[in-house]
Amino acid sequence: MIRLRGPLGMLAWFVFSACIHAQPSAQAKWIQRLLPPEARIIETADVKTSKGQPRSLVLWMLHPTKIRRDREDLTCIDDVYGDHWYGPTRLSLLDAGRKSLINTIEVQDLLMTDGESGDAFAIPFLVSKVAYEVPRVDRQGEGAPLILSLRDLTGEGVAGQFVLASFMACGITGTSVFGYSSRRDQAAQYQVEIIEEGKKPELAWWAPKIFHAQPVRPGKWDYTWKPGHGCDCAIHEQVEFDRMRQVFVAQRQVTPDASLVVPKSREH
């Protein structure tokens, strides 16, 4: 094997490395061909299905805008979004064996309801660990997030789901589960049915904090959190995935927070 030494060797290695990194992978090429020409691929991830079907999830955006924060005017919303891409966001499921598209869904934003288009979402490319998994951080505690951090969030035995975050208030992040539905063999955004005493059950695409909490086991959560922001209360959430309906069911109980309630003066 011939080895080039000195400045010439360093130059040759630099050119060789640059060429390798400049060329898109074979996988990226066939995936890009299945998407619109203006699509920007954010991340891809392979899904190990229970039936051994070759499936891949692709998170992509249509002509997104690249937004960097003003470092002199940071707020708590920047902990969630950081420096980010902003625009129409899609999740596609591909048949990696046949190199074909199975289905594509829109990312429904926190403020959207059924029948409305949620075509404006923020996907960070440099952010803290507040809302996303960040494998490596810099001195400011930020880094490139792993958005498609696939886990078994439904308890169906397939690590095919991930969580997206949407800012609600300081310290409160809206969470929603996206990913691979093994029952339907499709990409999906999962709804949450919120059941609270004295209120009508509500189906929502997003729920505050739920899916950022540590599950008791795949598909089940049991935890308590305090919203603050003028609410002297504690919220107890018991959440479990309903496999038949393919929705998360959240039993919610709101109680006064004893640690925040100021005791009344005793009468003499």
C-alpha positions as CSV (number, residue, x, y, z in Angstrom):
1,M,0.0,0.0,0.0
2,I,1.4,3.4,-1.0
3,R,1.3,6.1,1.6
4,L,1.8,9.8,0.9
5,R,3.6,11.6,3.6
6,G,4.0,15.3,4.4
7,P,2.0,18.2,3.0
8,L,1.1,16.3,-0.2
9,G,-0.3,13.4,1.8
10,M,-2.3,15.7,3.9
11,L,-3.7,17.5,0.9
12,A,-4.6,14.2,-0.8
13,W,-6.4,12.9,2.3
14,F,-8.3,16.2,2.7
15,V,-9.5,16.0,-1.0
16,F,-10.5,12.4,-0.6
17,S,-12.4,13.0,2.6
18,A,-14.2,16.0,1.2
19,C,-15.3,14.0,-1.9
20,I,-16.7,11.2,0.3
21,H,-18.7,13.6,2.5
22,A,-19.9,15.6,-0.4
23,Q,-21.4,12.6,-2.1
24,P,-24.9,11.6,-0.8
25,S,-25.3,8.0,0.2
26,A,-27.0,5.5,-2.1
27,Q,-29.8,5.3,0.5
28,A,-30.3,9.1,0.5
29,K,-30.5,9.1,-3.3
30,W,-33.4,6.6,-3.6
31,I,-35.2,8.2,-0.7
32,Q,-34.9,11.7,-2.2
33,R,-36.4,10.4,-5.4
34,L,-39.6,9.4,-3.6
35,L,-40.1,12.9,-2.2
36,P,-40.9,16.2,-3.8
37,P,-37.9,18.0,-5.4
38,E,-38.0,20.8,-2.8
39,A,-38.0,18.4,0.1
40,R,-35.2,18.6,2.8
41,I,-34.6,15.4,4.6
42,I,-34.1,16.0,8.3
43,E,-33.6,12.4,9.5
44,T,-34.1,8.8,8.5
45,A,-34.4,5.7,10.7
46,D,-34.9,2.0,10.1
47,V,-37.7,0.2,11.9
48,K,-37.3,-3.4,13.0
49,T,-40.8,-4.7,12.6
50,S,-42.2,-7.8,14.3
51,K,-42.7,-9.5,10.9
52,G,-39.2,-8.6,9.6
53,Q,-40.5,-6.2,7.0
54,P,-37.8,-3.6,5.8
55,R,-39.3,-0.3,6.9
56,S,-37.8,3.2,7.1
57,L,-39.2,6.4,8.6
58,V,-38.2,9.7,7.0
59,L,-38.8,13.1,8.6
60,W,-38.7,15.8,6.0
61,M,-39.8,19.4,5.3
62,L,-40.9,21.4,2.3
63,H,-38.7,24.4,1.5
64,P,-38.1,25.2,5.3
65,T,-36.6,28.4,6.6
66,K,-33.4,28.2,8.6
67,I,-33.9,30.2,11.8
68,R,-31.0,31.1,14.2
69,R,-31.7,32.7,17.6
70,D,-30.7,36.1,18.8
71,R,-28.2,35.1,21.4
72,E,-28.7,38.5,23.2
73,D,-32.5,37.9,23.7
74,L,-33.0,34.2,24.7
75,T,-36.1,33.0,26.4
76,C,-37.5,29.7,27.6
77,I,-39.0,29.0,24.2
78,D,-35.5,28.7,22.9
79,D,-34.9,25.7,25.2
80,V,-37.5,23.8,23.1
81,Y,-36.8,25.0,19.6
82,G,-33.2,26.3,19.7
83,D,-31.8,27.0,16.2
84,H,-34.3,25.4,13.9
85,W,-35.9,24.7,10.6
86,Y,-39.4,26.1,10.2
87,G,-42.0,25.1,7.6
88,P,-44.4,22.3,6.4
89,T,-43.2,19.1,8.1
90,R,-43.9,15.5,7.0
91,L,-43.3,12.0,8.2
92,S,-43.1,9.2,5.6
93,L,-42.9,5.4,5.9
94,L,-41.0,3.7,3.2
95,D,-40.7,0.0,2.1
96,A,-36.9,-0.2,2.1
97,G,-37.0,-3.5,0.3
98,R,-39.0,-2.4,-2.7
99,K,-37.8,1.2,-2.4
100,S,-41.3,2.5,-2.5
101,L,-43.4,5.0,-0.5
102,I,-46.1,3.6,1.8
103,N,-47.7,6.7,3.2
104,T,-47.0,10.3,4.3
105,I,-48.6,12.3,7.1
106,E,-48.5,16.0,8.0
107,V,-47.2,16.9,11.4
108,Q,-50.2,18.4,13.2
109,D,-49.1,21.3,15.3
110,L,-50.2,22.0,18.9
111,L,-52.6,24.7,18.0
112,M,-54.2,22.9,15.1
113,T,-57.5,20.9,15.3
114,D,-59.1,18.4,13.0
115,G,-59.8,19.9,9.6
116,E,-57.1,22.6,9.9
117,S,-53.7,22.4,8.3
118,G,-50.7,22.4,10.7
119,D,-48.3,23.4,8.0
120,A,-45.8,25.2,10.1
121,F,-43.6,23.4,12.6
122,A,-40.2,23.9,14.1
123,I,-37.6,21.1,14.0
124,P,-34.3,22.1,15.9
125,F,-30.8,21.4,14.5
126,L,-29.0,23.0,17.5
127,V,-30.8,22.8,20.9
128,S,-30.5,21.9,24.6
129,K,-31.6,18.6,26.2
130,V,-34.9,20.1,27.6
131,A,-37.2,18.6,24.9
132,Y,-35.0,16.3,22.7
133,E,-32.3,13.7,23.0
134,V,-28.9,15.4,22.3
135,P,-26.1,12.8,22.2
136,R,-23.3,15.4,22.4
137,V,-23.4,18.9,23.8
138,D,-21.1,21.9,23.6
139,R,-20.0,24.2,26.4
140,Q,-23.4,25.9,26.3
141,G,-25.1,22.6,26.9
142,E,-26.4,22.4,23.3
143,G,-25.9,20.1,20.3
144,A,-27.5,18.4,17.3
145,P,-30.6,16.5,18.5
146,L,-31.6,13.0,17.6
147,I,-35.2,13.6,16.5
148,L,-36.0,10.0,15.4
149,S,-35.0,8.5,18.7
150,L,-37.2,5.4,18.2
151,R,-38.6,3.5,21.2
152,D,-41.6,1.3,21.9
153,L,-44.0,3.9,23.2
154,T,-47.2,1.9,22.5
155,G,-46.2,-1.3,24.2
156,E,-46.8,-3.4,21.0
157,G,-43.2,-4.7,20.9
158,V,-41.8,-2.5,18.1
159,A,-39.4,0.3,18.8
160,G,-40.9,2.5,16.1
161,Q,-42.2,5.7,17.8
162,F,-40.6,9.1,18.8
163,V,-41.8,12.3,20.4
164,L,-42.0,15.8,19.0
165,A,-42.2,18.9,21.2
166,S,-44.2,22.1,20.9
167,F,-43.8,25.0,23.3
168,M,-46.8,25.8,25.6
169,A,-45.4,27.9,28.4
170,C,-42.1,28.2,30.4
171,G,-41.5,24.8,31.9
172,I,-44.4,23.2,30.0
173,T,-43.9,21.4,26.7
174,G,-46.6,19.9,24.5
175,T,-45.7,16.4,23.5
176,S,-47.0,14.2,20.7
177,V,-46.1,10.6,19.6
178,F,-45.3,9.9,16.0
179,G,-43.9,6.9,14.2
180,Y,-44.6,3.4,12.9
181,S,-48.0,1.8,13.5
182,S,-47.5,-2.0,13.4
183,R,-51.2,-2.6,13.3
184,R,-51.7,-0.4,10.2
185,D,-48.2,-0.7,8.7
186,Q,-48.2,3.0,8.2
187,A,-46.6,6.2,9.6
188,A,-48.9,7.8,12.2
189,Q,-49.4,10.5,14.7
190,Y,-51.1,9.1,17.8
191,Q,-54.0,10.9,19.5
192,V,-54.5,11.2,23.3
193,E,-57.9,10.9,24.9
194,I,-57.9,13.0,28.0
195,I,-60.4,12.0,30.7
196,E,-61.0,14.3,33.6
197,E,-63.7,14.2,36.2
198,G,-66.6,16.6,35.5
199,K,-65.4,17.2,31.9
200,K,-66.3,15.6,28.5
201,P,-63.5,13.3,27.2
202,E,-61.3,15.1,24.7
203,L,-59.3,13.8,21.8
204,A,-56.1,15.7,21.2
205,W,-53.0,15.4,19.1
206,W,-50.8,17.0,21.8
207,A,-50.7,16.7,25.6
208,P,-48.6,18.7,28.1
209,K,-45.5,16.9,29.4
210,I,-46.9,13.3,29.2
211,F,-44.5,11.7,26.8
212,H,-41.4,13.4,28.3
213,A,-42.0,11.5,31.5
214,Q,-40.4,8.1,32.2
215,P,-42.9,5.3,31.5
216,V,-43.6,2.7,34.0
217,R,-43.3,0.2,31.1
218,P,-43.7,0.5,27.4
219,G,-47.1,2.1,26.7
220,K,-47.9,3.1,30.3
221,W,-47.2,6.2,32.4
222,D,-48.1,7.1,36.0
223,Y,-46.8,10.4,37.3
224,T,-47.6,13.7,38.9
225,W,-46.6,17.2,37.8
226,K,-47.2,20.8,38.9
227,P,-48.0,23.3,36.1
228,G,-47.4,26.5,38.1
229,H,-48.3,29.7,36.2
230,G,-50.9,30.7,38.8
231,C,-52.3,27.2,39.2
232,D,-51.8,26.0,42.8
233,C,-52.5,22.4,41.9
234,A,-50.9,19.1,41.1
235,I,-51.9,17.0,38.1
236,H,-51.8,13.2,38.3
237,E,-51.7,11.5,35.0
238,Q,-52.3,7.7,34.4
239,V,-51.8,7.0,30.7
240,E,-52.1,3.7,28.9
241,F,-52.1,2.9,25.2
242,D,-55.4,1.3,23.9
243,R,-54.2,-1.1,21.2
244,M,-57.7,-1.7,19.8
245,R,-58.4,2.0,19.2
246,Q,-54.7,2.9,18.6
247,V,-54.9,5.9,21.0
248,F,-53.4,6.9,24.3
249,V,-55.9,7.2,27.1
250,A,-55.0,9.6,29.9
251,Q,-56.9,9.5,33.2
252,R,-56.2,13.0,34.7
253,Q,-56.8,14.1,38.3
254,V,-56.3,17.7,39.3
255,T,-55.9,18.3,43.1
256,P,-54.8,21.3,45.2
257,D,-51.1,21.3,45.9
258,A,-50.7,21.2,49.7
259,S,-47.2,22.5,49.4
260,L,-48.4,25.7,47.6
261,V,-51.6,26.4,49.6
262,V,-51.1,29.1,52.2
263,P,-52.8,27.9,55.4
264,K,-55.6,30.1,56.9
265,S,-54.9,31.9,60.1
266,R,-56.4,30.2,63.2
267,E,-59.3,32.1,64.8
268,H,-58.8,32.9,68.5
